[in-house]
Amino acid sequence: WHPESAYSKINQLDAVRIRNAVDYQLKTRGIENSSASPDFLIIVYGGARREYTTRWRGWEDELWFEQGRLKLVFFDTKSNEVFWWAETRADVFYNMDPKEKNQVVDDAVRRIMAKFPPGSLE
């Protein structure tokens, strides 16, 4: 993980959710997290803005939600160049419990990582 990930607009709990989801997706592809001499680093960019919706979702639902974007950028440590990136939308509603937020993050990361790795990292 690149130490300069842009977590300023992502709360600490969601940052942990994102890292865990990405680590899991990488592990399913046979890629292990290593800080000793990594082949690549990942930078996380994300943010959200508070939005109001008029969509009908039921009597109890909050009409305010965070419309968010999540972007993962992969840098080759040898060339220090981006070799792959992807982003997706992930909306988090204020009344979601932790399990629901985990699901939103897991789904967003799964969509991002669907075409990773892009080919040989050699």
N, C-alpha and C positions, 0 to 999 in steps of 0.2 A: 504494500500500500504506500502510495506517495504521501509524504508528510504534509504536502500543501493542498490536500483535498479541500474543496470549498464547502466546508460544513457550516459556514456562517449562517446560512438560511435553512439549515436542517437541524432540528433539535437533537440533543444527544441520544435519546432513546431511538429515534428513527435512524440516526447514523449507525448505531450498533445493529439495528435490524438490517440495514442495507449491507453492511460488511458481512454479517452472518449469511445473508442470502447469496451474496456474490461468492463467498468462500465455499458455500455448499454447491453452487452451480459449477464452480471450477473443479471441485473435488469429484463431482460426477463425471467430469471429462478427464479425470486422471491427473489434474494439475494441483500440486500441493503448494500451500502458502509457505514461503521461506524468506527470512530476512537476511540470511547469510550471504548469498550471492544470487539474487533473483534474476530471472530472464527478462521480466517486465515489471513495471509498476502500474498501478491503477490510480487514477484521480477521479474522485466523485464530485460532480457538480449537481446541485439541486436547489430547488427553491419552490416557493409556493406563494400564491397571493390569495387573499381572502375574497371569495366570490359569493354572491347571493343568487339563488336559483328560484325560479317560479315553477319548476317542474313539480308535479304532484307526487309526493312520496308517502303520504299518509299523515294522519293527525299528529303523531308524536315526533315526526322527523324534524330535525333542525334544517332550516333553509340555507344556513351559512355553511360553506365548505371551503377547503383549501384546494385550489386547482394547482397541482404540482407537476414539475418536470424533473426527471431523473436522467442524468447523463453519465456514462462511464467512458473514460478515455484511457486507452492502454498505450504505454510508452515502452519502447525497446530500451533496455538499460545500456546496451552497447552503443547504439547510434543516437540515443536520446531523442528519437523521433516517434511520433504517433504512428502506430501500425494498425490500429482499429479503434473505432468508437461507435456508440449507438446511444439513443435516448428514447424515452417513452413518457407518456403522461401517466400520472398516478394521483388520483383524487382521494384525499383523506377528509372524512367528515368528522366534525367535532364530537359527535356522540358515539363514535366507534370505540369499542373496547380494545384492549391490547391484542387480543386474538384476531380481530378484524383488521387492525392495522398491520399485523404480521402478514396476513393474507394479501393485503394490497401491495405491500413491499415485495413479498415473494412472487406475486404475479408480475409485477413490473420488472423485476430482475430477470425472471424467466423469459419474458418477452424480449428484453434487451439481449440476453445471452443466447437466444435461439440460434443464431448463426455464428457463434463463437466456438472454436477458434476459426479465424479466417483462412487458414491454410498453414503451411509450415512456418514456424517462427525462426527458421534457420536463415 
